[in-house]
Amino acid sequence: MAIHRTESHHTDPQRRRHALRFTAGTIVAAAVLYSLVGCTPSPNASTPTATPTPGSSSTPTATTPSTEPPDDQTAAPLDGDKVIAVRLTQNWAAIGAGAPVTITHDNAIPIAPPPAAPLPSLYTIGAGRHPAMSPPYNQLSFRFQGGFPSYDLQTLSELVGDPSGLPIAMTGTAGILRVTFYSAQAHTEAGPTSIVSAPPLALGFPAITRYSPAGDFEGYVTYGIGIGRPDTATSTTPIRVYEVEKIEQGQHLYVVAIQVDATDWRLAAKTDNSAPKAGGILSQIVL
């Protein structure tokens, strides 16, 4: 896993060509090859490395599963559920406009033979407030099957749909953190969405006001995360990101948990406890 800052946009032609390598023709060819040689790829073909490039403001670290805070989820764990690995990929730091943070995973494509999805597939989305943590934070977590996708994060003033190019309204927010997962998908091979559970788009949390899908196109899955309230600055709001590999409810999941420091937002937010829970898939780091 490599972490670096880059000026590139997720629609940059070079990166778009990178994603297009994994379109249908490539996938079919790979499937034929597997049938000829009888090979089966590893369940987790991602081979991350913890070597940040120069200029990175964060250093990835690994922690043991025992350091993971308790879960918030309401479903009782099943026999065999466990945390396999926890990695910090972005420590608390502001992500400025024009200086995105990129985390790269080198996955063998396809990551599994048919009928499984050829790319990491978005399975569920979770959300949580976590006001008692130090610092207090709100969290949005993206749970994938198959492996960790690569992704980047960047603050924006406007969220734009991919590929339409049309603006997407993010009402009631002060700023937008865009997360783009690449070499990923949020649909099944038959076409419908692969997401089986997600919280309402209008979260109403102090730091994460709302979120919105912004694209699932040519190997790119994009979401906008609305930060804070209008008429307040977001350029110095710290962001932290964890990756957690785990077995949960019998599913092998790869979770990217994005945490937004709520210190500057909790006094400005409504002090009610009526915000929707995320279908029982919340937790302190990943949920």
N, C-alpha and C positions, 0 to 999 in steps of 0.2 A: 504494500500500500504506500503510495507516494502522495505527499501533501505539498501543494505549492500554490502561490498566488499567480494569477495570470490575468491579462487584459482581454482574453478572448471571450466572445459571447457564444451562447449555446447554439446559435444558428450560423456560426462561422463555417464557411464552406469546407475547410479541412476537417473539422470535427464532424460535420454532417456526413462527409464521405466515410469517416471512420464508422459511423453508425450504419451507413448503407451497406457496408461489407456484410452485415448480418441480415440482409433481406432474404426473401423467400428462395431465390436461386442458390445462395450460399447454404442455406439451411437444408434444402433438398439434396444438394451435392454432398453435404456432410453426412446426411442420413444414409445415402447410398453407400458411402465409404464405410460407415459403421456396419452396414449389412454385409459388405464384402469381406471385411477383415474380422468381424465378430467382436469388435471392441466395445466396451462400455465405459464412458467417462466417469471420473470420480464424482460422488454426490456433491462435493464442494470443490469446484475446479478453480476457485479464486486463490491466487497466490500473493497475498499482500506483503509488502515489505515496509518496515518502519524507518524509512530514510527520507526525511523531508528535504526538499531542495532548498538552496540558498534563498533567503528572503522570507521564508515561512515564519509566521508568528506563533506557530503552535508545534509542539513535539508530541507525536503519538506515543502513548504508553499503554501497557497492558496491565490489567488487574486480575486477581483470581476471582472465580465465581463467588467466593464467600464474602467479597466486599460489596456485592450488589445490595442496595437497600431493599426492604421488603416490598412485595407486590401490593398493588391496590386492587387487583382484579377480583371479581366476585366469584368466578368459577373455581371450584375446588381443583387443585392440581391432580393430574393423573399419575399413576405409577410410571416412572421413567422420565417425567418432566424434569428438566434441569437447565442450568446455565452452563454453557460450554466455554465461552470466552467473552471477555469485556475489553473493549479498546477505546481509549480516549483519542479521537482524531482531531478535535479542535477544542483547545482549552478556552476559558473565558477571555474573549477579546471582541472588540467591535469589528464588524466587517463593513468597510467603507465602500461607497459607490465607486465603480471602476477598478476595484481590487478584489475580485472574487477569490474565495478559497476553494481549491479543487482537491478532491480525494479520489485516487485512481486505483482500481482493482483490475488485475489482468486475468480475465476469465477466458477459459477455452470455450469457443462457440461452435456448436450449441453446447450448453451446459449439461444437457441430458438428451438422450435419444427420444424420438417421438414415442408416445403421444404427449410427453411432457413439454412444457414451454421451452423454447430454445434460449431464452434470455431470463435473467432474474425477473420474477413476476410479482407485482404488488398484490399482497394478500389482504391485509387489513391496515387501518390507520387508527391510532389511538391518541388521546389527549388527556392532560392532567394539569392541575393548578400548582400543587406543591408549595404552599405558602410558608410552611414551617422549616423548609430547608435553608441553608446558609450558603450563598444568598438565596432568597426566595426566587423561584422561577416557574414559568409555565413551559409545558412540553408538548411537542407534536412528534409522534413517532410513526415511521413508515416501515411496515413489516413485509419482507419479501420472502418468497420461496425460491429455492434453487441456488442462491448465492447473493453476495453483496454486489450491487451495481456500483459503478463509478458515479460521482455526483459533484456538483459545485453549488456554492451559495454566494449570493450577491444581493446587496440592498439596491432597491430601485424606487423611483417615484411613481411608476406606472407599471401594472402587470399587463402583458400582451399575450394573446392567445397564440399557440403554435399548432397548426401552420397558418391560421387565418390572418394574423397580424393585427387583429382588432383588439382594442382595449377591453380589459375585464374590470368591472367596478369592484373596488374593495372599500365599501362604505364604512365610515366610522373608524378608520385607521390613520395613524400618523405617518406610517411608512410601510414598505413592503420588503420582506426577505424572500427572494426567489430561490427555490431549490430545484435543480434540474438533475434528474437521474438519467444517465446515458448508458447505452447497451442494456436497456431495461424495457419492460412493457407493463401495461395495466389492463390488458385484455387477454382473453383466452384465444387459442388458435381458431376457434369457431367464430370469434368476433365480439361476444359480450364482454362486459367488464369482468376482470378477475378479482375485484375487491368484494369481499364478502361481509365486511363490517367497517363502519366509519362513523365518527361523530357528526352532528350537524355542522354545517359550514360556519354559522354564526355562533362562535364559542362564548363570547362575552367575557373572556378571562382578562385579568389586568394587563398582562403583557402581550398575549396573543388574542387579539380581538376576534379574528376570523381567519379562515383559510379558503383557498379556492383552487380547484384543478385548472390548469392552463394548457394542457396538451398531452397527448399520447400518440406520438407520430414519429415514424422512421427510427425507432429505437430510443427516443427521448420521451421521458415522462416528467412533466413540469407542474409544480405547485407554487402558489403564492401564499405567504404567511403574513397576515396583517399585524403590525406591531403598534401597540400603544393607541392613544386617542388623537384626534385632530389637534392642530395648533401646538404640538409638542415635538421636540427634536428626537430623532431616532438614531442619528449617526454614531452616537457613542454607546448605544445599548449593547452590552456584552452578549455574545452567543457562545454556547458550548455544544459539542456534538459527541455522542457516544455511538459506538457500534456494539451490538450484543448478538452473539450467536447462541441460540437456545432451542431446547425442545419444550414446547408448550402445547398442552391439550393434544399431545401426540404428533404435533406438526414441527418439522425442522424449519425454524425461522431465522432470518437474518434481518436484524432491526437497526435502522438508522434513527436515533432519537435526537431531535433538535430541541435544545433548551434555550429559552430567552429569559434573561435576568429581569425579574419583575420589581426590583427595588424602586425604580423611578416611576412605576405605573400603579402600584397597589393603592396609593392614596388617591389617585385620580380616578380609579375605577369604582364602579358601584360596589358597595359592600354587602351584596346579597349572596346567598348560597344556592341560587336557583339555576346556575349554569348547567347544561346537560352533561352527564357523564358519557364516556365514550364506549358504551355498550359493555362495560365491565372489562376493558382491556387496558386499564391504566396501571402505572407502576412508577417507582421513583426514578429509575433510569430508563427503563424501557417499558412502555406499556401500551 
